[in-house]
Amino acid sequence: MVIRALPLLVALSAPIFPQGGTHPLERALALFNAGKYQDSFDLASAYLLQNPLSEPAHKIVGMNQYMLGKPEEALQEVKRATELAPNDADAFYYLGRLHFSTDKVAAALSDFQRALELDPSSVRTENQLGQTYEALGRWPDAERAYLKAIEIERSQAKKSEWPYFNLGVLYHNTMRAEEAVAYLQEALRRNPSWAQGKVKLAAALASCKKIEQAMALLEGAVETEPLNAEAHYRLALLLTKTGKAQEAKQHFEAFEQLSKR
Protein backbone atom coordinates (compact mmCIF):
# COMPACT_ATOMS: atom_id res chain seq x y z
CA MET A 1 0.00 0.00 0.00
CA VAL A 2 1.31 3.44 -0.92
CA ILE A 3 1.43 5.71 2.09
CA ARG A 4 0.20 9.24 1.58
CA ALA A 5 2.42 11.45 3.66
CA LEU A 6 1.60 15.03 4.53
CA PRO A 7 4.12 17.53 3.27
CA LEU A 8 6.92 17.20 5.81
CA LEU A 9 6.40 20.72 7.02
CA VAL A 10 4.06 23.49 6.17
CA ALA A 11 5.44 25.62 8.97
CA LEU A 12 7.36 25.13 12.17
CA SER A 13 5.36 26.11 15.20
CA ALA A 14 6.76 29.09 17.03
CA PRO A 15 8.10 29.11 20.59
CA ILE A 16 7.61 32.33 22.54
CA PHE A 17 10.47 34.75 22.09
CA PRO A 18 10.99 38.09 23.79
CA GLN A 19 11.09 41.42 21.94
CA GLY A 20 8.69 40.38 19.18
CA GLY A 21 10.37 40.08 15.80
CA THR A 22 13.93 40.80 16.98
CA HIS A 23 15.08 37.49 18.45
CA PRO A 24 17.49 35.62 16.10
CA LEU A 25 15.48 32.42 16.32
CA GLU A 26 12.28 34.25 15.54
CA ARG A 27 13.90 35.60 12.39
CA ALA A 28 15.27 32.12 11.58
CA LEU A 29 11.79 30.69 12.03
CA ALA A 30 10.30 33.28 9.68
CA LEU A 31 12.95 32.47 7.08
CA PHE A 32 12.24 28.75 7.39
CA ASN A 33 8.50 29.25 6.96
CA ALA A 34 9.24 31.40 3.88
CA GLY A 35 11.22 28.55 2.34
CA LYS A 36 14.61 30.27 2.76
CA TYR A 37 16.23 27.24 4.33
CA GLN A 38 19.91 28.10 3.90
CA ASP A 39 19.45 31.59 5.35
CA SER A 40 17.41 30.16 8.22
CA PHE A 41 20.02 27.46 8.83
CA ASP A 42 22.87 29.97 8.90
CA LEU A 43 21.12 32.24 11.38
CA ALA A 44 19.96 29.43 13.68
CA SER A 45 23.38 27.75 13.55
CA ALA A 46 25.12 30.96 14.54
CA TYR A 47 22.75 31.29 17.49
CA LEU A 48 23.30 27.63 18.43
CA LEU A 49 27.06 28.12 18.60
CA GLN A 50 26.52 30.68 21.36
CA ASN A 51 23.61 28.81 22.98
CA PRO A 52 24.27 25.05 22.64
CA LEU A 53 21.48 24.13 25.08
CA SER A 54 18.76 25.95 23.14
CA GLU A 55 16.08 23.39 22.27
CA PRO A 56 14.34 25.65 19.69
CA ALA A 57 17.66 26.27 17.94
CA HIS A 58 18.37 22.56 17.60
CA LYS A 59 14.88 22.04 16.22
CA ILE A 60 15.14 24.84 13.65
CA VAL A 61 18.65 23.79 12.60
CA GLY A 62 17.52 20.19 12.22
CA MET A 63 14.47 20.91 10.12
CA ASN A 64 16.52 23.16 7.86
CA GLN A 65 19.06 20.36 7.44
CA TYR A 66 16.30 18.05 6.30
CA MET A 67 15.02 20.54 3.77
CA LEU A 68 18.59 21.03 2.54
CA GLY A 69 19.00 17.30 1.89
CA LYS A 70 20.80 16.19 5.06
CA PRO A 71 18.32 13.85 6.78
CA GLU A 72 20.74 12.08 9.12
CA GLU A 73 22.16 15.35 10.45
CA ALA A 74 18.59 16.58 10.84
CA LEU A 75 17.67 13.56 12.93
CA GLN A 76 20.57 14.16 15.29
CA GLU A 77 19.63 17.81 15.83
CA VAL A 78 15.93 17.17 16.46
CA LYS A 79 16.74 14.21 18.69
CA ARG A 80 18.93 16.56 20.72
CA ALA A 81 15.96 18.93 20.97
CA THR A 82 13.85 16.15 22.52
CA GLU A 83 16.64 15.40 25.00
CA LEU A 84 16.82 19.05 26.04
CA ALA A 85 13.02 19.40 26.23
CA PRO A 86 11.54 15.96 27.01
CA ASN A 87 8.07 17.44 27.48
CA ASP A 88 7.92 19.28 24.14
CA ALA A 89 5.25 17.52 22.09
CA ASP A 90 6.23 19.45 18.95
CA ALA A 91 9.82 18.22 19.15
CA PHE A 92 8.66 14.60 19.29
CA TYR A 93 6.24 15.24 16.44
CA TYR A 94 9.01 16.61 14.22
CA LEU A 95 11.34 13.79 15.24
CA GLY A 96 8.62 11.35 14.26
CA ARG A 97 8.17 13.05 10.90
CA LEU A 98 11.91 12.79 10.26
CA HIS A 99 12.01 9.12 11.26
CA PHE A 100 8.96 8.42 9.07
CA SER A 101 10.42 10.27 6.10
CA THR A 102 13.68 8.32 6.38
CA ASP A 103 11.91 4.92 6.61
CA LYS A 104 12.60 4.46 10.32
CA VAL A 105 8.95 3.63 10.90
CA ALA A 106 9.21 1.80 14.24
CA ALA A 107 11.09 4.77 15.71
CA ALA A 108 8.47 7.12 14.27
CA LEU A 109 5.71 5.15 15.98
CA SER A 110 7.39 5.62 19.36
CA ASP A 111 7.87 9.35 18.71
CA PHE A 112 4.23 9.94 17.78
CA GLN A 113 2.99 7.95 20.76
CA ARG A 114 5.16 10.10 23.04
CA ALA A 115 3.94 13.29 21.35
CA LEU A 116 0.34 12.22 21.95
CA GLU A 117 1.06 11.49 25.60
CA LEU A 118 2.23 15.09 25.89
CA ASP A 119 -0.54 16.59 23.72
CA PRO A 120 -3.55 14.27 23.27
CA SER A 121 -5.48 16.97 21.37
CA SER A 122 -3.15 17.11 18.35
CA VAL A 123 -4.96 16.30 15.10
CA ARG A 124 -1.76 16.26 13.08
CA THR A 125 -0.02 13.83 15.43
CA GLU A 126 -2.98 11.44 15.62
CA ASN A 127 -3.26 11.59 11.84
CA GLN A 128 0.43 10.88 11.40
CA LEU A 129 0.12 7.99 13.85
CA GLY A 130 -2.43 6.54 11.43
CA GLN A 131 0.05 6.93 8.57
CA THR A 132 2.66 5.11 10.61
CA TYR A 133 0.34 2.22 11.40
CA GLU A 134 -0.42 1.96 7.67
CA ALA A 135 3.28 1.76 6.88
CA LEU A 136 3.53 -1.08 9.41
CA GLY A 137 0.56 -2.89 7.84
CA ARG A 138 -1.56 -2.37 10.98
CA TRP A 139 -4.67 -1.20 9.17
CA PRO A 140 -7.23 -1.53 12.02
CA ASP A 141 -4.93 0.57 14.20
CA ALA A 142 -4.57 3.09 11.36
CA GLU A 143 -8.35 3.30 11.05
CA ARG A 144 -8.72 3.94 14.78
CA ALA A 145 -6.05 6.66 14.69
CA TYR A 146 -7.72 8.46 11.76
CA LEU A 147 -11.12 8.25 13.43
CA LYS A 148 -9.62 9.69 16.61
CA ALA A 149 -8.00 12.51 14.60
CA ILE A 150 -11.39 13.25 13.03
CA GLU A 151 -13.07 13.26 16.44
CA ILE A 152 -10.52 15.79 17.70
CA GLU A 153 -10.71 17.89 14.53
CA ARG A 154 -14.48 18.21 14.80
CA SER A 155 -14.12 19.68 18.30
CA GLN A 156 -11.60 22.33 17.27
CA ALA A 157 -11.91 25.58 15.37
CA LYS A 158 -8.96 24.83 13.08
CA LYS A 159 -9.98 22.38 10.36
CA SER A 160 -7.86 19.81 8.54
CA GLU A 161 -8.70 17.73 5.50
CA TRP A 162 -5.92 15.22 6.11
CA PRO A 163 -7.49 12.65 8.45
CA TYR A 164 -10.61 12.47 6.27
CA PHE A 165 -8.47 12.07 3.17
CA ASN A 166 -6.23 9.40 4.66
CA LEU A 167 -9.11 7.41 6.09
CA GLY A 168 -10.97 7.65 2.79
CA VAL A 169 -7.99 6.35 0.83
CA LEU A 170 -7.44 3.59 3.39
CA TYR A 171 -11.06 2.50 2.97
CA HIS A 172 -10.77 2.58 -0.81
CA ASN A 173 -7.58 0.53 -0.75
CA THR A 174 -9.25 -2.05 1.50
CA MET A 175 -12.32 -2.45 -0.72
CA ARG A 176 -14.67 -0.23 1.29
CA ALA A 177 -15.43 2.21 -1.51
CA GLU A 178 -18.77 3.58 -0.28
CA GLU A 179 -17.27 4.49 3.08
CA ALA A 180 -14.29 5.96 1.24
CA VAL A 181 -16.57 8.26 -0.74
CA ALA A 182 -18.11 9.75 2.40
CA TYR A 183 -14.77 10.62 4.01
CA LEU A 184 -13.18 11.90 0.80
CA GLN A 185 -16.17 14.17 0.29
CA GLU A 186 -15.58 15.54 3.78
CA ALA A 187 -11.93 16.17 2.89
CA LEU A 188 -12.98 18.16 -0.16
CA ARG A 189 -15.48 20.19 1.85
CA ARG A 190 -12.52 21.40 3.88
CA ASN A 191 -10.33 22.01 0.82
CA PRO A 192 -12.60 22.28 -2.26
CA SER A 193 -9.86 23.12 -4.78
CA TRP A 194 -7.53 20.26 -3.77
CA ALA A 195 -6.66 18.34 -6.94
CA GLN A 196 -5.42 15.21 -5.21
CA GLY A 197 -8.56 15.10 -3.08
CA LYS A 198 -10.60 15.13 -6.29
CA VAL A 199 -8.47 12.36 -7.78
CA LYS A 200 -8.95 10.03 -4.83
CA LEU A 201 -12.66 10.77 -4.54
CA ALA A 202 -13.00 10.08 -8.27
CA ALA A 203 -11.29 6.71 -7.79
CA ALA A 204 -13.72 5.78 -5.03
CA LEU A 205 -16.72 6.96 -7.07
CA ALA A 206 -15.55 4.91 -10.05
CA SER A 207 -15.37 1.84 -7.80
CA CYS A 208 -19.01 2.57 -6.92
CA LYS A 209 -19.86 2.71 -10.67
CA LYS A 210 -20.51 6.47 -10.53
CA ILE A 211 -18.52 7.11 -13.68
CA GLU A 212 -19.90 10.50 -14.72
CA GLN A 213 -19.29 12.00 -11.28
CA ALA A 214 -15.79 10.57 -11.25
CA MET A 215 -14.99 11.98 -14.69
CA ALA A 216 -16.21 15.44 -13.73
CA LEU A 217 -13.94 15.44 -10.69
CA LEU A 218 -10.94 14.28 -12.72
CA GLU A 219 -11.54 16.94 -15.35
CA GLY A 220 -11.58 19.50 -12.54
CA ALA A 221 -8.38 18.07 -11.08
CA VAL A 222 -6.59 18.28 -14.44
CA GLU A 223 -7.75 21.85 -14.87
CA THR A 224 -6.60 22.81 -11.36
CA GLU A 225 -3.34 20.87 -11.51
CA PRO A 226 -2.30 20.05 -15.10
CA LEU A 227 0.87 18.28 -13.93
CA ASN A 228 -0.99 15.72 -11.80
CA ALA A 229 -0.04 12.46 -13.55
CA GLU A 230 -2.52 10.32 -11.62
CA ALA A 231 -5.41 12.58 -12.62
CA HIS A 232 -4.54 12.19 -16.31
CA TYR A 233 -4.16 8.43 -15.96
CA ARG A 234 -7.45 7.85 -14.15
CA LEU A 235 -9.29 10.15 -16.53
CA ALA A 236 -7.82 8.28 -19.51
CA LEU A 237 -9.04 4.97 -18.09
CA LEU A 238 -12.59 6.28 -17.64
CA LEU A 239 -12.63 7.89 -21.08
CA THR A 240 -11.57 4.56 -22.57
CA LYS A 241 -14.32 2.78 -20.65
CA THR A 242 -16.91 5.20 -22.02
CA GLY A 243 -15.72 4.84 -25.62
CA LYS A 244 -13.92 8.19 -25.92
CA ALA A 245 -10.68 6.77 -27.30
CA GLN A 246 -9.26 9.95 -28.81
CA GLU A 247 -9.68 11.98 -25.63
CA ALA A 248 -8.28 9.08 -23.63
CA LYS A 249 -5.20 8.99 -25.86
CA GLN A 250 -4.40 12.61 -25.07
CA HIS A 251 -4.50 11.96 -21.33
CA PHE A 252 -2.48 8.74 -21.61
CA GLU A 253 0.18 10.71 -23.48
CA ALA A 254 0.14 13.42 -20.82
CA PHE A 255 0.51 10.76 -18.12
CA GLU A 256 3.48 9.18 -19.91
CA GLN A 257 5.23 12.51 -20.29
CA LEU A 258 4.67 13.46 -16.67
CA SER A 259 5.83 10.05 -15.45
CA LYS A 260 9.23 10.61 -17.08
CA ARG A 261 9.95 13.69 -15.02
Secondary structure, DSSP 8 states (H G I E B T S, - for coil): -------S-S-------SSTT-SHHHHHHHHHHTT-HHHHHHHHHHHHHH-TT-HHHHHHHHHHHHHTT-HHHHHHHHHHHHHH-TT-HHHHHHHHHHHHHTT-HHHHHHHHHHHHHH-TT-HHHHHHHHHHHHHTT-HHHHHHHHHHHHHHHHTSSS--SHHHHHHHHHHHHTT-HHHHHHHHHHHHHHSTT-HHHHHHHHHHHHHTT-HHHHHHHHHHHHHH-TT-HHHHHHHHHHHHHTT-HHHHHHHHHHHHHHHT-
